């Protein structure tokens, strides 16, 4: 069964006429008749009644599928033609805070050096909302700080991230620089938490559970949606927090914060690149997706 046979059959079935189908397809009537006949012979089923050209019961069934197959062929050709054109347009991206603010800028800079006519519409949200936007097609591609639970998403590791305990730069906390921050002490201090949909919060709670600590024992003083607000509050002594090392490097360099690995363990997590499982990306989004999935796996330039 080939596309020319299907196209001829579908057109005859729709028009109820071999001659009308021939005119629409810009073919001779004998050519159309021969294609339909060869399809019937291949399938060993009569698809059209003669001379009325009305579909048989089997023909009605095949006509239903033929329409879908021909439409899918058109969609595939349209998508592939996009790759032969100049790469331009806008890609919609939903990204949670850490990948969006601390990993995506470097990726976009490198990508746009290769494709300067591709622009981006970036939605900075939490991980849960990034997944929701990809599932609802509000964004073609997403970046999250935790592994999405949705079965509607395809996920792949994008980059490696390290979580650290951050404290005000005070003498009583500097004592932990040599040995790491004790988890018991984290439970004794006021704690500043990200919102429930945050990947950082999800991963932190999972790590505490692995260490045998119930996250409910944290003394949450403030819950915030912004990484910058969180860093500012910790630096002012409102409480402690767990945050991506990439996100707090600037405050640590200026002496506003101290950052510690947890005593006896290093908290690492994966950041994820996501797309709809059954969706077809636009040509420019596909180019960006293919570039992004290996970007942070490359060795650093010397």
Protein Blocks (a to p, Z undefined) as FASTA:
>chain_A
ZZklmmmmmmmmmnopaklmmmmnopafklmmmmmmmmmmmnopafbdcfklpacfklmm
mmmmmmmmmmmmmmmmmmmmmmmpcceddddddddfklmmmmmmmmmmmmmmmmmmbccd
dddddfklmmmmmmnopafbdcdfbdcfbfkbccddfbdcdddddddddfklmmmmmnop
afklmmmpccddddfklmklmmmmmmmmmnopafklpccfbdcfbfklmmmmmmnopacc
dddfklmmmmmmnopaccdddehiacdddddddddfkbccdfklmmmmmmmmmmmmpccd
ZZ
